[in-house]
């Protein structure tokens, strides 16, 4: 939150400075700090509103996308000119002349995003898979849970493949059921915001570089912290011999410690193979435990680290929000 505030302060100061420069260039009389601040507040506030609208509609219908583009055009060009003309009682041409230098503030803002905001503060990601369902879903089919009536989710099969039996689905209450007839309309994946300045804590959702292929990003739930011993037993998580209480938001979730079928093998994090984490290692699991490929299954890790561990150096940040689609908006942190 403080970082977001810092970006807003930076935007406000830079826009105001370039406006002041433009007013001098246009030889606008009676320039006062109060008027510059007032005009800057109005323009920056409207810019933020349009930016939020553009973000929320960029994956919506074509009509909404066109509306976002038109809104951005109006706010970027027309509204600042009107605000300057009204605030400083000048003609349209002089207002345009005073506004032109503020375009350089957009360049400054872009450089801030490229070199500071995205690498160190916030980044957005699109979720492709359902290992974290129902908390975060990727492209999916939906159904209805026979146990509680809540929506269920599963990954769609590739085109041309047939369902040879019921498919595993998980509902919003973490009931895992078999379904012979999921709705075969494919729904899009969630879009998430990740804070890169936060240190992962237990139960946080974290985005990280997959240890076996750092070019691929994964999102999982942090279970084990540096220096801990992790054991999955009786559907729960044991840390250093003590069973952990699940957060209320995870009520009903049971973690799987035995693999079946073609995944049958000895898993990490069981009583037979406890996961002993190093001083800079994390143990991560997916919420759709029956189908998640996570720390339990990994066979090869980063050099110098355990095969089941995510090194601190591979952590990209903590998921704070699912911001799209709008009916799945929720805060995670």
Residue, then its C-alpha position, 0 to 999 in steps of 0.5 A: x500500500x505504501x508503494x502504491x501511495x509512493x507511485x501516486x505521489x510521484x505521478x502527482x509531483x511530476x505532472x504538476x511540475x510539467x504543468x507549471x513548466x507549460x504554464x510558463x511556456x504559454x505565458x499564462x498570467x497569475x499562476x499560483x501554487x494553489x491553482x496548479x495543485x488543484x488542476x493536478x489533483x483533478x487530472x491525476x484523479x480522473x486518470x486513475x479512474x480511467x486506468x482502473x476502468x481500462x484494467x477492468x474492461x480490457x478483457x471484457x466485451x469489445x464495446x467495453x474495450x472501445x469505451x475504455x479507449x475513448x475514455x482514455x483519449x478524453x481524459x488524456x487530451x480533452x479533460x486536462x485542456x478543459x481543466x487548465x482553461x477553466x482553472x487559469x481562465x485562458x483560451x483553448x489554445x493556451x491551455x493546450x500549450x500549457x498541457x503539452x509538456x505534461x506528456x513528458x510526465x507519461x514518459x517518466x511514469x512509463x520509466x517508473x513502471x518499467x524500471x521500478x514498479x514492475x520489477x520491485x513493486x507489483x506485477x499482474x499474472x494470468x493463471x493458466x491451470x487449476x492446481x490452486x482451484x477453487x482459490x484461483x482458477x485457470x481455464x476451466x469447466x464448471x459443474x455443481x457439487x453434489x455434496x453442497x451445491x457450490x460451483x465445481x471446477x476442473x481443467x478442460x480436456x484438450x480438443x479431440x480427447x474423450x472423457x473415459x470416465x468421471x473427472x475430478x472436480x473441486x468446489x468452493x468448499x473444497x469437496x473433491x468429487x467425480x463428475x461424468x457431466x461437467x459443463x463443457x463451456x470453457x471459462x477463462x482463468x483468473x488474473x491476479x496482482x502480486x506484491x513483489x515487496x512482500x515476504x511470503x508467510x505461511x498460507x500466503x499465495x506466492x508466485x515463483x520461478x519453477x525450480x526445474x525450469x526458471x522460465x516458467x512461473x508457478x503459483x502455489x500456497x506457502x506451507x513450509x518456511x525456512x528451517x522447518x520440517x514439513x509433514x502431511x498427515x491425516x489431511x493436515x499440515x504438521x510443522x516441526x511436529x505440531x499440527x497447524x490450524x488452517x485459516x478459516x478461508x481453507x476450511x474443508x481443505x484436506x491435503x493428499x499425502x498418497x499418490x494414486x494411478x500413474x502418479x504413484x510414487x513416494x511423495x516428499x513431505x510424508x512421515x516416511x519422507x519429511x521435507x527438511x527445509x534449508x535456511x532459505x527454502x520454502x515448501x509449497x502446495x496447491x489447493x486442488x491437492x489431488x491434482x496439483x503438481x507441487x513440492x510433493x512431486x518434484x524430483x530435481x531442484x535448484x543446485x545446492x537446494x532440496x528437490x522439493x524446495x523453492x529457494x528464496x531467490x526464486x520467489x517473485x512475490x505474494x498474491x494480494x488480489x484476484x482482480x478479474x473476472x469481476x465476479x471472482x474479485x477477492x483480496x488474498x492479503 
